Amino acid sequence: MMAEEENEARRAEELDALRSFYEDDLVSDGSNCWKIRVASKVILELRLPPNYPTADAPIPMLVAPSWALDEGRKSDVLKDLHEMITPGMEMAIMLAEHCRAELGGDDDNVVGGDNVDIDIGTETSMKETSASSPAQHVDLIIAVIEFHHMLIGPSHKKESLALSAAPANGIDGYIFMGGPSFAVVRCVDKQDVINWLQECKKSGKPGNVGYWKSISIADVPSDWPNKLRVMGYAGGRGDKPDAECYKRTLSLLNIAYPLPSSCPEI
């Protein structure tokens, strides 16, 4: 059997096992990324290289609001996962079960019983739901944030402080540098956006939410970055943002350009 055919066959078998084992907690089963709810506020993303599982290993990431999983704990769990990975083996269930054991997502509070589910599209960020609630209701926040300008270079200390505050607040996505500047970011809770904007303001780089919406975790592009990725100027020079790349990013998220004129306050 050719390696490509073997990879496809083994992935299909592993995916069947995941669906059987996790049921609704397998919240996305795309060809290049699997997403499994491992605790009430934590999603394990497994990004699948082309040669998984015959040669390459999955790339694990944890998505959670900063108040539910701090950076230190996240780093510790991810370190464990990387140490467990064995190329050539199917790893998804092993990695997910380790996360559930470490983060409290056992059968009593994730599968088969009452649990605190993710529901950030409502006024309260946490509510009691039954395990029969479909996992497609696990939503994230996508926000488009506008800054007067964000410039590249070591001399721009305010920008550096603002961008460095993103990981601690559970913010990832893209920021299109220039004047003006636009950030298209993902987080799990609206409060994460508010907290990051407060840090940006403290650093001297205030921003405004131009648009936001809830989005199913299954609808986030599989190659979405797990950090705030800095996008260079248009054409690599000057100080104008890369407008075409910005528009393409909005299009992938089904956000109109120009941004809708009416948007509820975040």
DRENRO-515819 format. One line per 8 residues: number of its first residue (from 1); for each residue x, y, z of N, C-alpha, C. Coordinates in pm, 1 decimal. Example, Ala and Ser with C-alpha at 12.3 -4.5 7.8 and 13.67 -1.06 7.14 Angstrom:
2
1) 1319.0/-569.0/780.0/1230.0/-450.0/780.0/1320.0/-330.0/780.0 | 1285.0/-225.0/708.0/1367.0/-106.0/714.0/1290.0/3.0/787.0
***
This chain:
266
1) 85.2/-119.9/0.0/0.0/0.0/0.0/88.4/124.3/0.0 | 56.6/220.6/-87.2/129.6/346.0/-90.4/111.7/420.3/41.2 | 214.4/501.5/79.1/208.1/573.0/206.9/85.2/662.9/213.9 | 52.8/731.3/104.1/-63.4/820.3/104.6/-191.3/743.1/130.6 | -205.1/626.4/65.0/-325.1/545.3/85.3/-330.2/490.3/227.5 | -214.2/451.9/279.6/-210.2/401.8/417.5/-249.8/510.8/516.2 | -199.7/633.1/493.9/-236.9/743.3/582.0/-387.3/765.8/580.4 | -446.2/768.5/462.5/-590.2/790.6/451.6/-668.6/681.3/522.6
9) -628.0/555.4/502.8/-699.4/444.4/565.0/-686.5/448.1/716.3 | -567.4/475.1/765.9/-547.1/476.4/910.9/-615.1/596.6/975.4 | -613.7/711.3/907.1/-686.2/827.8/960.4/-834.9/799.2/968.0 | -889.3/734.4/865.3/-1032.2/704.2/864.2/-1069.0/612.9/981.0 | -985.1/511.9/1007.0/-1011.4/421.8/1119.1/-1001.6/495.4/1252.3 | -900.1/581.6/1264.3/-883.6/656.4/1388.9/-999.3/753.1/1410.6 | -1046.1/815.3/1303.6/-1157.7/908.8/1314.8/-1285.1/836.0/1355.3 | -1306.5/717.3/1302.4/-1422.5/637.6/1345.0/-1415.1/608.6/1494.5
17) -1295.0/576.1/1543.3/-1278.8/549.7/1686.0/-1305.7/675.3/1768.5 | -1259.8/790.5/1721.2/-1284.4/916.2/1792.0/-1433.4/945.9/1799.7 | -1503.6/929.0/1688.5/-1648.0/955.4/1687.6/-1721.4/864.3/1784.3 | -1680.8/739.7/1788.5/-1744.3/644.9/1879.4/-1712.7/676.6/2025.0 | -1588.5/714.4/2051.6/-1542.5/735.3/2188.5/-1591.4/867.0/2246.3 | -1585.5/975.5/2165.6/-1614.3/1108.8/2217.9/-1750.8/1163.3/2177.7 | -1813.1/1104.8/2077.4/-1945.8/1147.0/2032.8/-1948.8/1298.3/2010.8 | -2035.6/1371.4/2079.4/-2049.4/1514.9/2055.8/-1928.8/1596.4/2101.4
25) -1841.1/1537.7/2181.8/-1722.0/1611.5/2223.6/-1614.7/1615.1/2115.7 | -1634.0/1541.9/2007.3/-1551.5/1562.0/1887.9/-1619.3/1674.2/1809.7 | -1571.3/1796.4/1829.1/-1644.5/1913.1/1778.1/-1604.4/1950.9/1636.4 | -1498.7/1891.8/1583.9/-1460.7/1914.3/1444.6/-1378.2/1796.5/1397.7 | -1410.9/1746.3/1278.4/-1339.6/1629.5/1225.6/-1294.3/1654.7/1082.1 | -1234.7/1772.6/1059.0/-1186.5/1805.9/926.4/-1069.5/1718.5/884.1 | -1033.0/1727.4/758.3/-928.1/1640.6/705.0/-790.2/1674.8/759.2 | -771.5/1799.8/802.5/-639.2/1842.6/848.6/-634.5/1882.4/995.0
33) -748.2/1881.2/1062.5/-750.7/1924.0/1202.3/-868.5/1859.4/1273.8 | -839.8/1795.0/1386.8/-943.9/1739.9/1472.6/-948.0/1821.3/1600.5 | -1070.3/1847.7/1650.3/-1086.8/1928.9/1770.1/-1175.3/1853.2/1868.5 | -1122.8/1833.4/1988.5/-1189.7/1751.5/2089.1/-1205.6/1833.6/2216.8 | -1327.3/1836.8/2269.8/-1348.7/1903.7/2398.4/-1298.0/1812.1/2508.8 | -1196.3/1857.7/2581.7/-1133.9/1775.7/2684.8/-1167.6/1823.2/2825.1 | -1227.3/1938.6/2838.1/-1280.1/1990.8/2963.8/-1386.7/2093.2/2926.5 | -1461.4/2139.9/3025.9/-1577.8/2221.5/2993.9/-1544.7/2349.5/2920.0
41) -1422.0/2400.4/2935.1/-1382.5/2523.6/2867.7/-1255.8/2507.0/2785.1 | -1217.6/2384.2/2757.6/-1089.8/2360.1/2691.0/-1109.5/2269.5/2569.3 | -1053.7/2312.1/2456.2/-1056.7/2234.1/2333.6/-913.9/2193.8/2297.9 | -894.5/2064.8/2270.4/-767.7/2016.4/2217.6/-777.0/2015.5/2065.7 | -688.2/2091.2/2000.7/-677.7/2090.1/1855.6/-559.5/2001.7/1816.8 | -583.5/1909.5/1724.7/-476.9/1825.6/1671.3/-464.5/1854.9/1522.9 | -358.7/1923.0/1486.4/-336.0/1955.0/1345.5/-254.7/1842.1/1282.6 | -301.4/1794.0/1168.8/-250.5/1671.1/1109.9/-161.6/1700.6/989.5
49) -32.7/1674.2/1000.1/55.6/1689.4/884.4/17.7/1590.1/774.3 | 61.1/1613.6/652.0/22.1/1525.4/541.0/60.0/1379.5/561.2 | 171.6/1353.0/629.6/218.9/1215.3/644.8/181.1/1152.3/778.1 | 78.7/1208.5/845.4/28.7/1145.2/967.1/-67.9/1034.2/927.5 | -59.2/916.2/990.8/27.8/882.5/1104.1/153.2/800.8/1067.1 | 176.1/773.8/937.9/285.3/681.9/905.1/422.5/737.6/942.2 | 440.7/869.4/926.0/573.7/927.2/950.1/570.0/1046.5/1043.6 | 474.9/1137.2/1023.0/468.6/1259.1/1102.6/377.0/1242.3/1222.8
57) 394.4/1330.9/1320.3/311.6/1330.7/1441.2/212.4/1446.1/1437.1 | 98.4/1434.7/1504.9/4.1/1546.6/1511.8/63.2/1661.6/1592.5 | 16.6/1782.1/1563.5/62.4/1901.1/1635.4/-49.0/1942.7/1731.3 | -29.9/1925.4/1862.9/-136.8/1956.9/1958.2/-136.1/2103.2/2000.3 | -255.9/2159.2/2020.1/-272.9/2293.1/2075.4/-393.6/2291.1/2167.5 | -393.1/2378.5/2265.0/-503.9/2391.1/2359.1/-566.1/2528.6/2343.1 | -698.6/2532.0/2325.9/-772.5/2656.6/2311.3/-863.4/2671.3/2432.4 | -845.6/2781.4/2507.1/-924.7/2803.4/2628.0/-912.5/2949.2/2668.0
65) -1014.0/3003.4/2736.9/-999.8/3139.4/2789.2/-890.3/3143.0/2895.6 | -826.3/3257.9/2908.4/-713.0/3267.5/2999.7/-752.5/3242.0/3145.1 | -877.6/3276.0/3181.8/-917.8/3254.8/3320.6/-946.6/3107.6/3349.1 | -967.7/3027.3/3243.5/-995.1/2885.0/3263.4/-869.0/2800.4/3257.5 | -767.4/2848.1/3185.0/-643.5/2772.8/3172.3/-529.4/2872.7/3156.6 | -453.0/2892.2/3263.7/-346.5/2992.0/3256.6/-231.1/2940.9/3171.7 | -144.9/3033.1/3129.1/-38.0/2999.5/3035.9/59.3/2896.7/3093.5 | 86.3/2905.0/3224.2/176.9/2808.8/3285.1/123.6/2667.4/3279.5
73) -4.1/2653.4/3315.6/-66.2/2519.9/3312.4/-75.5/2468.2/3169.8 | -113.5/2556.2/3075.4/-121.4/2516.0/2935.2/13.7/2466.7/2885.6 | 119.8/2540.0/2919.8/254.6/2500.4/2876.4/293.2/2364.7/2932.7 | 258.8/2339.9/3060.0/292.0/2211.8/3122.4/223.0/2096.0/3051.1 | 94.0/2113.0/3021.1/19.3/2005.1/2955.8/71.3/1982.7/2814.3 | 96.7/2091.0/2741.6/149.0/2076.0/2605.9/286.4/2008.6/2605.9 | 368.0/2039.7/2705.5/498.1/1972.4/2717.1/478.5/1822.8/2734.9 | 382.1/1784.8/2819.4/350.6/1642.7/2838.7/310.9/1578.6/2706.6
81) 225.5/1646.7/2631.4/177.4/1590.2/2505.5/291.7/1568.1/2407.2 | 379.9/1666.6/2397.1/491.7/1652.3/2303.4/584.0/1537.7/2344.4 | 598.9/1515.4/2474.4/683.3/1405.3/2521.3/617.4/1270.1/2494.7 | 485.5/1266.7/2489.4/413.3/1142.1/2465.1/411.3/1102.4/2318.1 | 425.2/1199.0/2229.6/407.2/1173.7/2086.4/512.5/1076.0/2034.0 | 462.6/977.6/1959.8/548.1/879.1/1895.4/514.2/874.8/1747.3 | 600.4/925.3/1659.7/571.8/919.4/1515.4/547.0/776.5/1470.3 | 451.7/762.1/1379.3/417.0/630.2/1328.6/300.9/565.6/1400.6
89) 251.5/632.0/1507.5/139.8/576.6/1584.7/21.1/671.2/1581.5 | -99.4/614.0/1590.3/-220.2/693.8/1607.1/-221.9/746.5/1750.6 | -233.7/879.1/1765.2/-211.3/940.4/1895.0/-333.1/1012.7/1952.5 | -439.8/1033.3/1874.8/-544.5/1128.1/1914.1/-608.6/1092.8/2048.0 | -652.8/968.9/2064.0/-722.2/932.1/2187.4/-626.9/938.3/2306.1 | -503.7/893.7/2287.6/-405.6/897.7/2396.9/-382.5/1041.6/2443.8 | -366.4/1133.5/2349.2/-341.9/1273.1/2385.4/-464.9/1336.1/2450.3 | -582.5/1308.5/2394.3/-704.9/1366.0/2449.9/-731.9/1314.8/2590.4
97) -707.6/1186.4/2613.5/-732.2/1130.6/2746.1/-634.0/1186.1/2848.9 | -511.8/1212.5/2807.3/-417.7/1275.4/2900.6/-467.0/1414.8/2938.8 | -516.2/1489.8/2839.4/-569.0/1623.9/2869.0/-688.0/1615.7/2963.2 | -776.9/1522.4/2939.1/-894.8/1509.2/3025.8/-854.1/1473.9/3168.7 | -754.8/1387.3/3181.4/-708.4/1349.3/3315.2/-643.3/1467.7/3385.8 | -564.9/1546.7/3313.3/-492.7/1658.6/3373.7/-581.7/1779.2/3400.0 | -682.9/1799.6/3314.8/-763.0/1921.9/3321.8/-902.9/1900.1/3377.6 | -929.9/1779.0/3425.4/-1057.2/1756.8/3492.8/-1170.8/1718.9/3403.0
105) -1144.1/1688.8/3276.3/-1253.5/1655.6/3184.2/-1281.2/1508.3/3180.4 | -1315.1/1446.7/3295.9/-1340.9/1303.8/3297.8/-1485.6/1276.7/3260.7 | -1526.0/1150.1/3264.4/-1659.4/1112.9/3218.0/-1770.8/1173.1/3300.3 | -1741.4/1213.3/3424.7/-1847.2/1267.6/3508.6/-1882.7/1409.7/3473.0 | -1786.6/1486.0/3414.7/-1818.6/1624.9/3388.6/-1800.7/1666.7/3243.5 | -1772.3/1568.5/3154.1/-1768.7/1604.0/3013.3/-1864.5/1518.6/2932.8 | -1859.0/1387.8/2950.0/-1942.9/1298.9/2871.1/-2032.6/1220.2/2964.1 | -2162.4/1224.5/2938.5/-2254.3/1138.4/3008.3/-2308.5/1193.1/3137.6
113) -2291.3/1319.8/3168.0/-2346.5/1375.9/3289.6/-2364.4/1523.9/3273.8 | -2419.0/1590.6/3376.9/-2433.2/1734.5/3371.8/-2297.4/1799.9/3376.0 | -2281.2/1911.6/3302.7/-2152.2/1977.9/3300.6/-2171.9/2124.0/3270.2 | -2068.7/2201.7/3299.1/-2067.0/2342.8/3262.7/-2014.1/2351.6/3121.0 | -2098.1/2393.5/3027.6/-2062.7/2391.7/2887.1/-2017.8/2528.7/2842.2 | -1948.4/2534.6/2727.9/-1908.3/2661.9/2671.5/-2028.8/2726.9/2606.9 | -2055.7/2848.6/2645.2/-2166.4/2922.7/2584.3/-2133.1/3070.2/2598.4 | -2048.1/3121.6/2509.6/-2001.1/3258.3/2524.0/-2079.2/3354.3/2437.6
121) -2181.6/3306.6/2369.2/-2259.1/3396.8/2286.2/-2376.2/3458.1/2359.9 | -2386.4/3434.2/2490.7/-2496.6/3486.5/2569.4/-2442.8/3584.4/2671.6 | -2532.5/3646.4/2748.3/-2491.2/3746.1/2845.9/-2404.1/3685.0/2955.3 | -2433.3/3559.3/2994.3/-2349.7/3492.7/3093.0/-2258.6/3396.5/3019.8 | -2132.1/3392.7/3060.3/-2035.6/3311.5/2988.8/-2040.4/3165.9/3029.5 | -2107.9/3131.6/3139.5/-2116.5/2993.9/3182.6/-2259.5/2964.6/3223.9 | -2307.2/2846.1/3184.8/-2438.7/2805.2/3229.3/-2445.2/2653.6/3234.6 | -2535.2/2602.5/3314.2/-2551.1/2459.3/3326.6/-2625.5/2408.6/3204.5
129) -2568.8/2304.0/3139.6/-2637.4/2238.5/3029.6/-2621.3/2090.3/3047.3 | -2705.8/2014.7/2982.2/-2691.9/1870.0/2987.5/-2595.7/1825.1/2880.6 | -2542.7/1705.0/2897.4/-2446.5/1653.6/2800.7/-2510.9/1622.8/2667.5 | -2644.2/1625.7/2661.5/-2710.7/1601.4/2534.6/-2706.7/1722.6/2444.3 | -2659.0/1839.6/2495.9/-2648.9/1957.4/2411.5/-2547.2/1932.0/2302.5 | -2580.3/1963.4/2175.9/-2487.0/1934.7/2068.3/-2359.8/2015.1/2081.1 | -2245.0/1952.8/2050.6/-2117.1/2020.7/2065.2/-2100.3/2133.2/1966.2 | -2182.6/2135.0/1859.5/-2173.4/2245.0/1765.9/-2205.8/2377.8/1831.8
137) -2266.3/2376.6/1950.5/-2295.2/2499.9/2022.6/-2172.6/2555.3/2093.7 | -2061.1/2483.3/2084.9/-1936.9/2534.3/2141.1/-1887.8/2645.0/2049.6 | -1901.2/2768.2/2092.7/-1869.0/2882.5/2009.3/-1741.6/2951.3/2055.7 | -1681.3/3020.2/1961.9/-1569.9/3109.2/1988.7/-1611.2/3250.2/1950.4 | -1528.0/3344.4/1984.9/-1549.2/3482.8/1944.4/-1446.7/3518.1/1836.8 | -1495.2/3577.4/1729.2/-1408.1/3639.6/1629.8/-1432.4/3790.0/1638.4 | -1325.6/3866.9/1654.5/-1338.8/4012.5/1665.5/-1242.3/4079.7/1568.8 | -1290.3/4188.9/1509.6/-1206.8/4272.6/1424.3/-1180.8/4402.0/1500.5
145) -1055.2/4430.1/1527.1/-1016.9/4544.2/1609.8/-938.2/4643.0/1524.5 | -971.5/4770.3/1538.9/-908.9/4875.1/1459.0/-820.2/4961.8/1547.6 | -698.4/4986.2/1501.6/-603.6/5073.9/1569.2/-567.4/5188.9/1475.2 | -535.4/5304.3/1533.5/-494.5/5417.7/1449.7/-370.5/5380.8/1369.3 | -273.4/5318.5/1435.9/-157.8/5264.4/1365.9/-83.5/5168.8/1457.7 | -22.9/5069.5/1397.5/68.0/4975.9/1463.7/186.0/4958.6/1370.1 | 303.9/5001.7/1414.5/420.1/5003.2/1327.2/521.1/4896.9/1367.8 | 597.5/4852.1/1270.1/693.3/4743.3/1288.8/831.6/4800.3/1318.9
153) 901.7/4735.8/1410.9/1039.4/4775.1/1436.4/1069.6/4783.9/1584.0 | 1193.9/4760.8/1623.2/1232.0/4758.8/1765.8/1213.6/4892.7/1835.6 | 1207.0/5000.6/1759.5/1191.6/5132.3/1822.0/1048.3/5158.8/1866.7 | 953.8/5075.9/1821.6/812.4/5097.9/1853.3/775.8/5016.0/1977.8 | 810.8/5070.0/2092.1/794.4/4999.8/2219.2/647.9/4979.7/2256.6 | 563.9/5079.8/2224.9/422.2/5067.7/2260.1/358.8/4949.8/2187.2 | 391.3/4935.1/2058.8/337.8/4822.4/1982.0/382.1/4689.4/2043.0 | 509.8/4683.4/2080.3/562.5/4559.9/2137.8/489.7/4522.2/2265.6
161) 463.6/4621.2/2350.3/391.4/4594.1/2474.7/249.1/4547.2/2447.3 | 182.8/4610.4/2352.6/44.7/4573.6/2320.9/37.5/4431.4/2266.3 | 126.7/4397.6/2173.0/123.1/4264.6/2111.9/162.8/4156.0/2210.9 | 255.2/4185.7/2299.8/300.8/4084.9/2396.1/193.4/4050.7/2498.3 | 91.0/4134.9/2511.1/-17.0/4108.5/2606.3/-122.2/4013.3/2549.8 | -116.1/3983.5/2420.2/-219.6/3899.9/2358.2/-223.9/3757.3/2412.8 | -110.5/3684.4/2422.0/-118.5/3544.4/2466.5/-180.0/3527.3/2604.5 | -145.4/3615.1/2698.0/-197.8/3602.1/2835.2/-348.3/3621.6/2841.0
169) -404.8/3683.2/2738.2/-549.3/3705.9/2734.3/-621.1/3613.1/2637.0 | -554.3/3507.3/2594.6/-618.4/3407.8/2509.3/-648.7/3456.2/2369.7 | -569.7/3550.1/2318.3/-592.4/3610.0/2187.6/-497.9/3547.7/2085.0 | -552.0/3500.3/1972.5/-468.2/3460.3/1860.2/-534.2/3505.9/1730.4 | -461.2/3497.6/1622.1/-514.4/3542.8/1494.3/-410.4/3621.8/1416.7 | -455.2/3730.4/1353.8/-367.9/3809.3/1266.7/-380.2/3957.7/1301.8 | -267.3/4028.5/1297.1/-271.2/4173.5/1306.8/-197.3/4230.2/1186.5 | -267.6/4313.6/1112.5/-215.7/4372.2/989.7/-156.7/4508.0/1025.3
177) -24.0/4511.9/1027.5/46.9/4629.2/1076.0/41.7/4742.1/974.3 | 48.1/4865.1/1025.0/49.0/4982.5/938.9/-35.7/5091.7/998.1 | -69.5/5187.0/914.9/-156.2/5294.8/956.8/-264.1/5318.9/850.3 | -390.5/5281.9/883.5/-436.7/5221.5/1009.4/-396.5/5074.2/1019.2 | -427.0/5014.1/1133.5/-395.4/4873.9/1157.1/-522.4/4799.7/1195.8 | -528.1/4671.2/1156.7/-647.0/4590.0/1183.7/-602.7/4455.6/1242.1 | -669.7/4413.0/1346.2/-645.8/4280.5/1402.6/-771.6/4196.7/1386.2 | -756.5/4075.7/1336.1/-866.8/3979.8/1326.2/-830.6/3866.9/1420.8
185) -901.7/3858.6/1532.8/-856.9/3771.3/1640.8/-965.5/3673.6/1682.0 | -918.7/3564.6/1740.7/-1005.7/3460.9/1795.2/-981.3/3449.9/1944.2 | -1086.8/3426.6/2019.6/-1074.0/3397.2/2162.1/-1196.7/3318.2/2203.3 | -1201.1/3276.2/2326.5/-1310.8/3191.8/2372.0/-1418.2/3272.4/2444.8 | -1381.9/3387.5/2498.2/-1476.1/3466.1/2576.4/-1463.5/3613.0/2537.7 | -1574.2/3683.0/2530.9/-1571.0/3825.8/2498.1/-1484.7/3904.4/2595.4 | -1478.9/3858.8/2719.9/-1398.5/3929.6/2819.1/-1250.3/3928.3/2781.7 | -1207.0/3824.6/2708.1/-1067.3/3820.3/2665.6/-1034.6/3938.5/2574.5
193) -1127.2/3973.6/2484.5/-1107.8/4089.1/2396.3/-1099.4/4216.9/2478.9 | -1193.2/4230.2/2571.8/-1196.5/4350.4/2656.5/-1067.4/4363.7/2734.7 | -1021.2/4252.1/2792.2/-898.5/4256.7/2872.4/-777.8/4295.0/2787.2 | -770.1/4239.6/2666.6/-656.0/4271.8/2581.0/-659.0/4419.1/2539.9 | -777.1/4470.1/2507.2/-786.4/4611.0/2469.5/-747.6/4702.5/2585.3 | -778.5/4661.0/2706.4/-735.7/4739.2/2822.3/-583.7/4742.8/2832.3 | -519.7/4629.0/2804.7/-373.4/4624.7/2807.3/-314.8/4708.9/2693.8 | -379.3/4704.6/2576.8/-332.2/4787.2/2465.2/-340.4/4935.9/2500.8
201) -449.4/4973.9/2564.7/-466.1/5114.0/2603.4/-359.7/5154.9/2703.9 | -329.7/5067.2/2800.1/-225.5/5097.6/2899.0/-90.1/5119.2/2831.4 | -66.2/5045.4/2722.9/61.6/5057.0/2653.6/66.5/5178.1/2560.8 | -45.9/5248.7/2548.6/-50.8/5365.4/2461.8/-100.4/5338.0/2322.1 | -161.2/5218.8/2300.2/-213.3/5182.5/2169.2/-360.8/5143.9/2181.1 | -449.0/5240.6/2205.6/-591.9/5207.7/2219.9/-649.9/5156.9/2088.8 | -743.5/5066.5/2100.6/-810.7/5011.8/1983.5/-959.9/5004.1/2005.4 | -1034.7/4987.3/1897.3/-1180.4/4976.7/1902.8/-1226.1/4851.9/1828.7
209) -1328.0/4785.3/1882.6/-1386.3/4668.6/1815.9/-1476.6/4718.5/1703.3 | -1435.6/4691.9/1579.9/-1516.7/4732.6/1465.7/-1627.1/4634.7/1435.0 | -1605.3/4507.6/1473.4/-1705.1/4404.1/1445.9/-1668.2/4282.5/1529.2 | -1771.3/4207.2/1569.5/-1746.0/4079.7/1635.6/-1865.0/3988.3/1613.7 | -1840.3/3859.4/1626.9/-1948.5/3761.8/1616.3/-1906.2/3632.6/1683.8 | -2004.2/3551.1/1717.7/-1976.9/3415.4/1763.6/-1960.8/3326.3/1641.2 | -1874.2/3227.4/1653.3/-1849.4/3136.2/1542.8/-1828.5/2996.8/1599.3 | -1882.6/2896.7/1533.0/-1860.0/2759.5/1575.7/-1713.0/2725.0/1560.8
217) -1661.4/2651.7/1655.3/-1520.5/2613.0/1647.8/-1491.9/2533.3/1521.5 | -1595.3/2463.3/1470.9/-1576.9/2385.6/1348.6/-1560.7/2474.1/1225.5 | -1600.2/2601.0/1235.3/-1593.1/2691.6/1120.5/-1466.6/2776.4/1117.2 | -1380.3/2759.9/1216.6/-1253.3/2831.6/1216.0/-1159.1/2761.3/1118.5 | -1092.8/2832.5/1028.4/-999.8/2767.0/935.0/-899.0/2679.4/1008.4 | -870.9/2563.5/951.6/-784.1/2466.8/1019.9/-641.6/2516.9/1035.2 | -600.3/2613.6/951.4/-464.1/2665.9/962.7/-457.8/2795.6/1043.3 | -561.2/2821.1/1123.0/-561.6/2941.8/1206.1/-443.1/2937.8/1302.3
225) -367.5/3047.3/1315.8/-248.5/3044.8/1402.1/-285.9/3032.6/1549.4 | -195.1/2975.6/1628.1/-219.2/2962.7/1772.2/-153.6/3075.1/1850.7 | -117.6/3183.7/1780.6/-67.2/3304.2/1844.1/-110.8/3422.1/1758.4 | -82.2/3543.2/1803.2/-114.0/3661.2/1723.4/-1.9/3680.7/1621.5 | -33.6/3654.8/1496.2/66.3/3659.3/1390.2/73.9/3800.2/1331.0 | 192.3/3856.3/1331.1/213.7/3990.5/1277.1/227.9/3982.5/1126.1 | 143.3/4059.2/1055.7/144.9/4062.9/909.6/211.6/4192.3/864.1 | 308.3/4180.1/773.5/387.9/4293.3/730.5/311.1/4393.1/645.4
233) 378.3/4501.8/615.6/318.0/4607.2/534.4/288.6/4557.0/392.7 | 196.0/4623.7/325.7/164.2/4592.0/186.6/289.2/4605.7/101.1 | 320.1/4503.2/24.3/437.9/4506.6/-60.8/568.2/4500.5/15.1 | 562.5/4482.5/146.3/682.7/4471.8/226.1/753.0/4603.1/253.2 | 688.2/4714.4/223.1/753.7/4843.9/245.2/647.4/4947.7/281.1 | 695.2/5068.6/316.0/602.2/5173.3/355.3/540.1/5141.5/488.9 | 425.4/5200.4/516.7/357.9/5171.9/642.2/208.1/5151.6/620.9 | 171.3/5098.6/503.0/31.6/5069.8/474.0/2.7/4922.4/501.4
241) -111.4/4893.3/563.5/-143.2/4752.9/591.9/-169.2/4675.1/462.8 | -150.5/4544.6/470.7/-176.6/4457.0/356.4/-327.8/4437.1/345.0 | -392.0/4529.9/273.7/-538.3/4530.9/266.9/-593.8/4406.3/199.2 | -525.6/4356.9/96.2/-576.1/4239.8/24.5/-575.4/4116.2/112.8 | -469.3/4097.6/190.3/-462.8/3984.2/281.9/-567.5/3998.2/392.4 | -587.0/4120.2/439.2/-690.2/4147.9/539.7/-828.0/4110.6/487.1 | -858.8/4149.5/363.9/-988.9/4117.5/304.6/-1006.7/3966.9/287.9 | -900.8/3897.1/248.3/-910.5/3751.8/233.1/-937.8/3684.3/366.4
249) -874.3/3734.4/471.8/-898.1/3677.2/604.8/-1043.5/3696.7/646.4 | -1097.4/3815.8/623.1/-1238.6/3839.8/653.6/-1327.2/3745.6/573.9 | -1294.8/3726.9/445.9/-1376.6/3640.8/360.4/-1379.0/3497.5/411.6 | -1264.9/3445.7/459.9/-1259.5/3309.7/512.6/-1351.4/3291.8/632.4 | -1377.0/3402.8/703.0/-1462.6/3398.9/822.3/-1604.6/3446.0/792.4 | -1634.7/3463.3/664.0/-1766.8/3510.1/620.6/-1803.3/3644.9/682.7 | -1706.3/3735.1/685.2/-1727.2/3871.4/732.3/-1716.7/3964.7/611.9 | -1815.4/4048.5/595.5/-1818.7/4137.7/479.6/-1712.9/4246.8/490.8
257) -1668.7/4294.6/374.4/-1581.9/4411.8/368.2/-1644.1/4510.0/269.2 | -1660.8/4636.9/308.6/-1633.5/4695.7/440.5/-1714.4/4627.4/551.9 | -1668.7/4646.0/674.6/-1736.0/4583.3/788.0/-1879.8/4630.5/798.4 | -1969.8/4541.8/842.8/-2109.3/4583.7/865.7/-2115.8/4708.4/953.6 | -2205.3/4800.5/919.0/-2210.8/4928.4/989.5/-2269.0/4915.4/1129.6 | -2350.9/4814.5/1151.9/-2411.9/4796.9/1284.1/-2359.0/4670.4/1348.4 | -2319.0/4683.8/1473.2/-2265.8/4570.1/1547.4/-2295.6/4592.5/1694.6 | -2347.8/4490.4/1764.3/-2372.0/4508.5/1908.6/-2244.0/4532.6/1983.4
265) -2253.1/4609.8/2090.0/-2134.7/4638.5/2172.4/-2084.0/4511.8/2236.7 | -1954.3/4492.2/2236.9/-1898.3/4367.9/2294.0/-1897.0/4375.8/2446.3
***
